[in-house]
Amino acid sequence: MTVWYSVDAKLVEPVTMSSGNHSRNQAAAHPFLTGSALRGSLAARWLREQHHVRSGRRPTPIGDRATHKQFMNVFESGAVRFPFLYPPGPPPRLSLFECKATPDHPAADLVDPRHPVGTKVTCRECASALDRGVSGPDDRRRTHVRTRTAVGDDGVAAQALLYAQEELSAGRLFSGIMAVDDDVDLTAWLPVGNEVALRLGADTSTGGTTNVLVTPQSVGPHATTPAARREAWLAAGLATDVVVLTARSPLVLTDRWLRPADRFDHRILGDELGLTTVELVPFTLARSRPAGGWNPAAGIPKPGDVSLVEGSVAQVRVKDDLSDPQVMARLTQAEECGLGWRRAEGFGAVTLWSSIHLSEWRAP
């Protein structure tokens, strides 16, 4: 069983959440807060409170074996899935397209089964062509650039060369939902119910202060069950043997030989969901980006992975009877636990038969 906690964050200082997409003199930032940054900051806070980490001294290991086991269970095992934190607004979806001639017209979701398969989807009001809309947490108006002197190839300041780093502006709000296995006592490890100041991202010596509040909540990210949402999709015209999967956070998927996937594959999805899959069904949309990170304990980068971005959506045809309660129970468990690798860092959060694809959405 899974219990849920809401995580709310307010940036007190600018936060550098580097995306890894940079050139020699410019670095871009993620428009969200990563789960790995949240997890690392909370783990470091506990270690400082227990005096395992002190300023100017070498860190001391956790001597008690039982405490060390519990620490690893909370911060490493995946029993606690520290979420990606996104700004307020509609969740991202790559399937959202808007009118190319008049963006104010209602947008169209290509995954909506009410669109006839095999026909070109156009604007419902003027029949103009559609273009990919802005549907993700990419609000550049709340991101600023800090400029400093760049470092040359020899490791010293380069003359007449500036370095620009994107940062998330102070005052911004972010939120997410943390999933926790019910056998984990989170209050002994995290400041549940109390707002604390954490330092997130890079360059924490000059910024990164963020107020974070973790509070329990009675429901998770879904107000209804996958079975109930599937009924709404069937009423809209979806085939009875199709599963619709939408990524709420980036997905790190691999095949049986651990080769990373930069697109959806029905065989990989079948292994993750415990279903016998046949094929992907139009429309299936995905975009990939590198998923790296920094290991502050070792002082080296994390191994590079490939992730499918949040908002990616797949429709896959299966041989299983989706009306079978046992099959639906497996899918419900997969939705609660997530898919793929690095789930402790917030990767792998998904929604099955997400109702957002059926909702009426107008461009802002």
N, C-alpha and C positions, 0 to 999 in steps of 0.2 A: 504494500500500500504506500501511496505517496502523499506527503503533506506539503503544503505550499506556503511560501513567504513572499511578500512583496518587497522589492528593493527600490528605494527612491533615492536619487542623488541630485545634489545641487552644487554646481561648480562655484567655489569661492574664488579661485584663481584660474587663469587659463590652464588647460590641460593639453599636453602633447601626446596624442594617441596616434603614433606614426603608423602609416599603412604599409610601409616598405616600398611604396612606389615613389622613387625619388631619383633625381639625377645628381650630378656632382655638387650643384649649388642650390638645389630646391628639393624639399621633402613634403609630400602630401600627408594629410591626416585623415583617419577614419572619422566619419560623422557620427560615431557612437562610441560607447565605452565597452571594452572587451571583457568577457568573463574571466580571462586569465589575469588581467590587471586587477580586477576586483578580488579574485581569489588570493593572489599574491600579497596584496595589501592587507587583507584580513588575516592571513596566516602570519605575516610579519608583525602585525599588531599583537597577536596572541603571544608570539615568541618574545616580544619586548616586555609584555606584562609579566611573563614568567621568568624574566631576566636571562633568557637564553641568548638574546642579542643585546649588546650594550655598546654605546657609542665609544669608538676608539679601542675596543677590545675584540679579540677573536671570538666568534660565536661558540657557545658551548652546546654539546648535543643533549637531547632529551634522555636523561639517564634511566628513568623508569620505563621498563619495557611495555607495560600495559598502557601508559600514557602515550608512548610513541606509536603504538598500534592504533589507538584512538585518533591521534593526530593524522596519521596516514589515511585512516578511514574517512575522516571529514574532508581533508584537503586534496587527496590524491586518488581515492578508489573510485570515485564517481557516485558514491552514496549521496553526496551533495552536489547538485549541478548548479554552479555559479553562473548566473545568466548574463548574456549581453544586455546592456542597457541602452534603450533607444529613446530619442526625443518624442514628445507628444505628437499625436497625429495618426493618420491611418497607417496600418502596417504595410511594408513594401510588398509589391507583387509585380513580377515581370510581365504578367499577362495583361496588364492594363495599357490600353492604347487610347489616344485621344484624337479628336478631329484635327487634321492637318491644316484645314482652312480656317476654322474657328475653334480655338482651344476651349472656349467657354461652353461649347456644346457638351452634352453628357458623354463621358468616356465609355468605352466598350471593353469588357473583359473577354478575351478570346477563349478562355476556358469555360465560360458560361455555356451549358449545353443547349440553351435556347437559340444559340447561333447555329444555323444549318451547317452541317459538316460538308466540306468540299466546295463551299461557296466563299467568295471574297466578302469579308466583313467590312462594312463601310459605316460612316456616321449615320445614326438613326434619324437625324434631323435634316441634313443636307446632302446625304449620300456621297460626301467627299471621302477621299482616302484617309486612312488612319496612320498615325505615327506613334512610336513608343512614347508614353507619357512619363512624367517624373513621378515615380511611385515609391521611392525609397527615402530613407532618412538622409537626405543629401542637401541640407539647408545651408548653402554656402554664405548666406547673409549673416549667420551667427558664427562664422569662422574667420579669424584674422591671421595675418602673417607677421611673424617676428623675424627681423633681419639682424644678422650678426656677421662677424668676420668668419670667412670660411677657413677650413684647415686644408693645407696642401697635401700632396702625396708624401711629403717628408714628415708629416705630423706636426708641423708648426703653422702659425697663422700666415695665410697667403695675402700678399699685398694686393690691394685694389680688386679683391674678390670677395663678394658678399654671399652669405648663405641664408636662404629663406626657409623657415619652418612654419607650416600651418599649425594653428592651435585652435582648440575649441574655446570659445569666449566664456569669460566668467559670467555667472548668473544663469547659465543654461540649466534646464531640468532634464533628467533622464530617469527611466524606470524600467523595471523588468520583473519577472516572476521566477523565483528560485524553487526548484523541486528537490525534496529531501526524502530519503527513505524513512519510514516511520520508526525504525529501530535506532535512529541517531538522535541523541540529545543535543540539539543545536545550542541551547542556552549556555552550555558550559564552554562554548568555543567562540561564539559570535555575540555581539552586543545587541541581542534581540530586544526591540522596543526602545532602545536608546540611540539617539543620533550621535554619531562620532565623526570626527574629522580624519579622513584618510588622505594619503598622497598617492595619486594614480598617474600612470603613464611615465614618460621619460622626463628628464630635466626636473626632477622633484626638488632639487636644491633651490630653484628659482620659481617654482609654481607647482601646480598639480593638486593643491588642497581642495578636497571635495567633502561636503557633508553627506553622509550616507545613513539612511534609516532602514532597518530590517524589521518588518512586522509580520506576524502570522496572519493568514487569511483563510477563510473557510473553503473557498473554491479556487480552482486552478485557472489557467488561461482560457479554458473553454467552459462556457455556461451550459453546454449540452453535451451529450455523449456522441461518439462517432456514429452509432446506429441511428440516432435521431437526426443527425445532420445528413446522413446518407438518404433517409427518407425524403428530405427536402430536395436533394439532388435528383432522386428518382422522379419526383413530381415535376421537376423542371425538364425532364427528358433524358437524363443520363442512363446509359445502358446498365443493366443489373450486374454485369461482370467486370466493372471498371472501378478501380480505386483511384481517388484523387488525393495527391499528397502535396502539401505546400510547406516550404521551409520557413520557419519563423526565425531561425538563426542560421549561420553558415553550416553547411554539411561537409564533413570530411569522410568520404566514402572510398573504399578500396574493393577490388575483386578478391577472389579466393587466393590469388597469388600475391596479394598486398600491393597490387599496382594501383596508384591513385586514379580516381575518376574525375575528369573535367567536364562530364556531362552525365545525365541520367542513363542508366542501363537497367533494363528490366530484370536481368539475372541478379544484379547486385541488390535491387530493391526486393526481389523475391527472397533472397537470403536474409535480409534485414527484417522483413515483415513476417517471415515464416510462411510464405505463400508460394504456390506454383504459378509463376507468371508466364505469359505468352508473348506479349509485345507491348511497346509503348503506343499510346493512342494520341493523335493530334487533338488539341494542341499541347505539346510538352515544351516548356521553355526553361532554359538554365543559362547561367553565366558563371564563370569561374574566376577566382583570384587567389593569389598566394596566401597561405595561412602560416605565418611565422610566429615570431615572439622572441623574448629575451629571458634567459635564465639568470636572474641576479645572483643566485647562490653560487653558480659555477662561473658566472661572468662571461658566458658565451651565448651565441644565438641558439634558439631551439631549432630542431630539424625542420626544414621547410616542407610544408604540406600544400596540397591543392584543395580548395574548398569551393563548393557551389554556394553562391551568395544567397542571402535571405531574400525571400520573394520568389525563388525558383519554384516551379510547379511541374509535377509529372502526373500523367494519367496512364495507368498501366492496366492492361486486361489480364485477368487471372482465371485459373481453372477452378479454384475453390468456390464453394457455395457461401457467398457473403452473408446470407441470411441465417447461417448456422451460428448459434450463440457461442460455441467454442471458438470459431474463427473470429468472430467479433471481439471476443475476450482477448485473443492474442493481439489483435490490432489496437485495442484500447491500451493494453500494456505497452506496446511499442510506442504509442503516442505519448504515454506518460514518461517512459524512460528515455526516449530519444533514439536516434539512429546514428550509426557510424562511430568514429573515433573522437577522442578528446571531449567527451560529453561532460567531464568534470569542469571544463573551461567554458561551458555554455554552448558548444557546438552540438548540432544534431537535433535541435528542437523542431518539431513538425506538427502540423495539423492535418488530419484526415478529413476530406470532404468539407473544407473550410467554407463557411457561409458567406465570407466576404466576397467570393467570386460571384455570388448570386445577388449581391446587394446593388442598389442603384447608387452610382458614384458620380459626382460632378467635379470637374476640375476646379481648383481654388482660384 
